[in-house]
Structures are given as C-alpha cells and as structure tokens.
Amino acid sequence: MFLIFGFRNETLRLAAISLLCQVCGHRAAHIVYRLITRFTFFFVPAFRLSTHYQLQCTACGVAQIISQDLVTRYQQEAGVPVQA
C-alpha cells in the first residue's frame, strides 16, 4: 500500500544561553529549540499542525516545553535577532 500523506517534524535551534538547570543544579548552556509538526501530501509540506518551544540542558539532557514569551526573552539575552 502506498501512502500519499504523512507528517514531518522539524527542529530549529534558536538560541543558546547559560542558565542554572532546575534538575541537575549545574550552570550550563541551555539550547532553545522550535519544534514544528507539518502535514505532508505527496511528500510536500501542506500546512503546520503544531509549534512547540523547548529548552534543553546540555549538562544533563533534560528538556522542557517553554512559552513563546520565554523564547523571546532568551533570544534577547543571547543577542539573537527575534523572529516575528
């Protein structure tokens, strides 16, 4: 059977910032990611289903979902241009 639709996940790195990890207690780099899930039709992305933002500690690897407001704040602190 040949499927003509599916899903595609994209992970985009937005910023890196030094923070105190709430889990391991180390002051380490944390990476801010944007996670996008798209619906595809014949392997062509048709539309976006969901967008989530994630903060991941590089010391222990724990990841947590964060809000758009925190993403904007972390990008400004890291000196990265904020995307609209």
Backbone as JSON Lines, residues from 0, in Angstrom:
{"i":0,"aa":"M","n":[0.84,-1.17,0.0],"ca":[0.0,0.0,0.0],"c":[0.89,1.24,0.0]}
{"i":1,"aa":"F","n":[0.54,2.2,-0.78],"ca":[1.32,3.42,-0.92],"c":[0.6,4.58,-0.23]}
{"i":2,"aa":"L","n":[1.28,5.19,0.74],"ca":[0.69,6.32,1.47],"c":[0.98,7.62,0.74]}
{"i":3,"aa":"I","n":[-0.03,8.45,0.62],"ca":[0.16,9.74,-0.05],"c":[0.15,10.91,0.91]}
{"i":4,"aa":"F","n":[0.02,10.62,2.21],"ca":[0.06,11.69,3.2],"c":[0.9,11.23,4.39]}
{"i":5,"aa":"G","n":[1.3,12.18,5.2],"ca":[2.11,11.85,6.36],"c":[2.4,13.08,7.2]}
{"i":6,"aa":"F","n":[3.42,12.96,8.04],"ca":[3.8,14.05,8.94],"c":[5.31,14.23,8.87]}
{"i":7,"aa":"R","n":[5.75,15.46,9.03],"ca":[7.17,15.76,9.04],"c":[7.45,16.63,10.26]}
{"i":8,"aa":"N","n":[8.49,16.29,10.99],"ca":[8.91,17.06,12.16],"c":[10.17,17.84,11.83]}
{"i":9,"aa":"E","n":[10.19,19.11,12.23],"ca":[11.36,19.96,12.05],"c":[11.82,20.45,13.41]}
{"i":10,"aa":"T","n":[13.13,20.5,13.59],"ca":[13.71,21.04,14.82],"c":[14.67,22.16,14.43]}
{"i":11,"aa":"L","n":[14.41,23.36,14.91],"ca":[15.24,24.51,14.61],"c":[15.88,25.04,15.89]}
{"i":12,"aa":"R","n":[17.18,25.23,15.88],"ca":[17.89,25.77,17.03],"c":[17.78,27.3,16.97]}
{"i":13,"aa":"L","n":[17.24,27.9,18.02],"ca":[17.01,29.35,18.03],"c":[18.07,30.11,18.8]}
{"i":14,"aa":"A","n":[18.52,29.59,19.94],"ca":[19.48,30.33,20.76],"c":[20.16,29.38,21.75]}
{"i":15,"aa":"A","n":[21.28,29.83,22.27],"ca":[21.99,29.13,23.34],"c":[22.27,30.14,24.44]}
{"i":16,"aa":"I","n":[21.96,29.77,25.68],"ca":[22.11,30.69,26.8],"c":[22.56,29.91,28.03]}
{"i":17,"aa":"S","n":[23.33,30.54,28.88],"ca":[23.81,29.91,30.1],"c":[22.8,30.15,31.22]}
{"i":18,"aa":"L","n":[22.27,29.07,31.78],"ca":[21.28,29.14,32.85],"c":[21.6,28.11,33.93]}
{"i":19,"aa":"L","n":[21.0,28.26,35.09],"ca":[21.09,27.29,36.16],"c":[20.0,26.24,35.94]}
{"i":20,"aa":"C","n":[20.4,24.99,35.77],"ca":[19.44,23.91,35.49],"c":[18.64,23.61,36.76]}
{"i":21,"aa":"Q","n":[17.33,23.48,36.6],"ca":[16.46,23.18,37.73],"c":[16.54,21.72,38.15]}
{"i":22,"aa":"V","n":[17.07,20.85,37.29],"ca":[17.13,19.42,37.6],"c":[18.47,19.03,38.19]}
{"i":23,"aa":"C","n":[19.57,19.33,37.47],"ca":[20.89,18.88,37.92],"c":[21.62,19.92,38.78]}
{"i":24,"aa":"G","n":[21.19,21.17,38.73],"ca":[21.79,22.21,39.56],"c":[23.06,22.82,39.0]}
{"i":25,"aa":"H","n":[23.5,22.42,37.82],"ca":[24.69,22.98,37.2],"c":[24.34,24.24,36.41]}
{"i":26,"aa":"R","n":[25.28,25.16,36.38],"ca":[25.14,26.31,35.49],"c":[25.76,25.88,34.17]}
{"i":27,"aa":"A","n":[24.91,25.65,33.19],"ca":[25.36,25.1,31.91],"c":[24.62,25.78,30.77]}
{"i":28,"aa":"A","n":[25.09,25.52,29.58],"ca":[24.42,26.04,28.4],"c":[23.08,25.33,28.22]}
{"i":29,"aa":"H","n":[22.09,26.09,27.85],"ca":[20.77,25.58,27.52],"c":[20.46,25.99,26.09]}
{"i":30,"aa":"I","n":[19.93,25.08,25.33],"ca":[19.61,25.34,23.93],"c":[18.1,25.5,23.79]}
{"i":31,"aa":"V","n":[17.68,26.55,23.07],"ca":[16.27,26.8,22.81],"c":[15.96,26.29,21.4]}
{"i":32,"aa":"Y","n":[14.97,25.4,21.3],"ca":[14.57,24.81,20.03],"c":[13.12,25.16,19.71]}
{"i":33,"aa":"R","n":[12.82,25.25,18.41],"ca":[11.43,25.33,17.94],"c":[11.13,24.0,17.26]}
{"i":34,"aa":"L","n":[10.06,23.33,17.72],"ca":[9.66,22.04,17.18],"c":[8.37,22.24,16.38]}
{"i":35,"aa":"I","n":[8.41,21.93,15.09],"ca":[7.27,22.14,14.2],"c":[6.86,20.79,13.63]}
{"i":36,"aa":"T","n":[5.56,20.5,13.67],"ca":[5.0,19.31,13.03],"c":[4.14,19.78,11.86]}
{"i":37,"aa":"R","n":[4.43,19.24,10.67],"ca":[3.71,19.61,9.46],"c":[3.01,18.39,8.86]}
{"i":38,"aa":"F","n":[1.85,18.63,8.27],"ca":[1.15,17.62,7.5],"c":[1.69,17.65,6.08]}
{"i":39,"aa":"T","n":[2.0,16.48,5.52],"ca":[2.54,16.43,4.16],"c":[1.6,15.66,3.24]}
{"i":40,"aa":"F","n":[1.56,16.09,2.01],"ca":[0.76,15.42,0.98],"c":[1.66,15.19,-0.21]}
{"i":41,"aa":"F","n":[1.88,13.93,-0.58],"ca":[2.83,13.56,-1.62],"c":[4.22,14.12,-1.3]}
{"i":42,"aa":"F","n":[4.64,14.02,-0.04],"ca":[5.95,14.43,0.45],"c":[6.17,15.95,0.4]}
{"i":43,"aa":"V","n":[5.14,16.72,0.14],"ca":[5.22,18.19,0.12],"c":[4.52,18.71,1.37]}
{"i":44,"aa":"P","n":[5.2,19.53,2.18],"ca":[4.54,20.08,3.38],"c":[3.33,20.92,2.99]}
{"i":45,"aa":"A","n":[2.16,20.55,3.5],"ca":[0.93,21.25,3.15],"c":[0.61,22.36,4.16]}
{"i":46,"aa":"F","n":[0.61,22.05,5.45],"ca":[0.34,23.07,6.46],"c":[0.91,22.64,7.8]}
{"i":47,"aa":"R","n":[1.08,23.62,8.69],"ca":[1.65,23.39,10.01],"c":[0.56,22.92,10.96]}
{"i":48,"aa":"L","n":[0.83,21.83,11.67],"ca":[-0.12,21.3,12.65],"c":[0.13,21.88,14.04]}
{"i":49,"aa":"S","n":[1.39,21.93,14.44],"ca":[1.69,22.43,15.79],"c":[3.1,23.02,15.84]}
{"i":50,"aa":"T","n":[3.28,23.92,16.8],"ca":[4.59,24.51,17.07],"c":[4.78,24.52,18.58]}
{"i":51,"aa":"H","n":[5.91,23.99,19.03],"ca":[6.26,23.99,20.45],"c":[7.68,24.52,20.57]}
{"i":52,"aa":"Y","n":[7.97,25.08,21.74],"ca":[9.32,25.57,22.03],"c":[9.86,24.76,23.2]}
{"i":53,"aa":"Q","n":[11.14,24.4,23.11],"ca":[11.75,23.51,24.08],"c":[13.08,24.09,24.54]}
{"i":54,"aa":"L","n":[13.37,23.95,25.83],"ca":[14.63,24.35,26.43],"c":[15.33,23.09,26.92]}
{"i":55,"aa":"Q","n":[16.57,22.85,26.45],"ca":[17.29,21.62,26.8],"c":[18.62,21.95,27.44]}
{"i":56,"aa":"C","n":[18.88,21.33,28.6],"ca":[20.15,21.48,29.31],"c":[21.21,20.61,28.65]}
{"i":57,"aa":"T","n":[22.4,21.17,28.42],"ca":[23.47,20.39,27.8],"c":[24.22,19.54,28.82]}
{"i":58,"aa":"A","n":[24.06,19.82,30.11],"ca":[24.76,19.04,31.14],"c":[24.06,17.71,31.42]}
{"i":59,"aa":"C","n":[22.75,17.75,31.63],"ca":[22.03,16.52,31.98],"c":[21.09,16.04,30.88]}
{"i":60,"aa":"G","n":[20.81,16.89,29.89],"ca":[19.99,16.49,28.76],"c":[18.49,16.62,28.95]}
{"i":61,"aa":"V","n":[18.06,17.1,30.11],"ca":[16.63,17.23,30.36],"c":[16.06,18.35,29.48]}
{"i":62,"aa":"A","n":[14.86,18.13,28.96],"ca":[14.21,19.11,28.11],"c":[12.84,19.44,28.68]}
{"i":63,"aa":"Q","n":[12.44,20.69,28.52],"ca":[11.13,21.11,28.99],"c":[10.5,22.06,27.97]}
{"i":64,"aa":"I","n":[9.19,22.0,27.87],"ca":[8.44,22.87,26.97],"c":[8.34,24.26,27.63]}
{"i":65,"aa":"I","n":[8.6,25.31,26.84],"ca":[8.54,26.68,27.38],"c":[7.61,27.51,26.5]}
{"i":66,"aa":"S","n":[7.24,28.69,27.01],"ca":[6.32,29.57,26.3],"c":[7.05,30.46,25.3]}
{"i":67,"aa":"Q","n":[6.28,31.06,24.4],"ca":[6.83,31.99,23.41],"c":[7.45,33.2,24.08]}
{"i":68,"aa":"D","n":[6.9,33.66,25.2],"ca":[7.46,34.81,25.92],"c":[8.87,34.51,26.43]}
{"i":69,"aa":"L","n":[9.07,33.32,26.98],"ca":[10.41,32.94,27.45],"c":[11.38,32.82,26.29]}
{"i":70,"aa":"V","n":[10.93,32.31,25.16],"ca":[11.78,32.19,23.98],"c":[12.27,33.57,23.55]}
{"i":71,"aa":"T","n":[11.36,34.52,23.49],"ca":[11.72,35.89,23.11],"c":[12.73,36.48,24.09]}
{"i":72,"aa":"R","n":[12.51,36.26,25.38],"ca":[13.42,36.79,26.4],"c":[14.81,36.15,26.28]}
{"i":73,"aa":"Y","n":[14.86,34.83,26.1],"ca":[16.15,34.14,25.98],"c":[16.89,34.56,24.71]}
{"i":74,"aa":"Q","n":[16.17,34.78,23.62],"ca":[16.81,35.24,22.39],"c":[17.4,36.63,22.57]}
{"i":75,"aa":"Q","n":[16.7,37.51,23.27],"ca":[17.21,38.85,23.52],"c":[18.44,38.81,24.42]}
{"i":76,"aa":"E","n":[18.44,37.96,25.44],"ca":[19.59,37.82,26.33],"c":[20.8,37.23,25.61]}
{"i":77,"aa":"A","n":[20.55,36.34,24.65],"ca":[21.64,35.71,23.9],"c":[22.14,36.58,22.76]}
{"i":78,"aa":"G","n":[21.42,37.68,22.48],"ca":[21.84,38.57,21.39],"c":[21.46,38.05,20.02]}
{"i":79,"aa":"V","n":[20.46,37.19,19.96],"ca":[19.99,36.64,18.7],"c":[18.81,37.48,18.22]}
{"i":80,"aa":"P","n":[18.74,37.82,16.94],"ca":[17.58,38.57,16.46],"c":[16.29,37.78,16.66]}
{"i":81,"aa":"V","n":[15.27,38.45,17.16],"ca":[13.99,37.81,17.45],"c":[13.17,37.78,16.18]}
{"i":82,"aa":"Q","n":[12.67,36.58,15.84],"ca":[11.83,36.42,14.65],"c":[10.39,36.67,15.01]}
{"i":83,"aa":"A","n":[9.66,37.28,14.1],"ca":[8.26,37.58,14.34],"c":[7.38,36.37,14.15]}
